[in-house]
Amino acid sequence: MNGRTVRASNMPHTTRRSSAVIWTGRVLSGLAVAFLIFDAGMKVLRLPMAVEGTVALGYHANSVFGIGVLQVVCLALYLIPRTSLVGAVLWTGYLGGAIATQVRVGNPLLTHVLFPIYVAALLWGGLYLRDSRVSVMLAATAQEGR
């Protein structure tokens, strides 16, 4: 933090968000969560499509269940309001690995490589709109950078 600390008095006050903004955030989060539940469920259940897809990306078939459990844990953290920020950070790391995997195997940019970025944008955009702590955190970070 460059030797400076951010005091609560320097941070912007939490603003009350309209119900339309909160619901928009919930819808965006819901879209991402729906996809991630589907993906995690396929892996936890070790469905043939999930196993084949994972193997095609260069991972061992035995890793599918563990990856699915990791996704379920990240989803749980994201869905619990007190830990949603931690869940979003963990998903960001997971999705970064997904991007690296897609690049490594040479998959198409718009449909495969960037898809995890689309999911991350829904996760973070939804969280930003439904949880004012995220905007406070971003404002504090921007203030600290000055």
Secondary structure, 3 states (H helix, E strand, C coil): CCCCCCCHHHCCCCCCCCHHHHHHHHHHHHHHHHHHHHHHHHHHCCCHHHHHHHHHCCCCCCHHHHHHHHHHHHHHHHHCHHHHHHHHHHHHHHHHHHHHHHHHHCCCHHHHHCHHHHHHHHHHHHHHHHCHHHHHHHHHHHHHCC
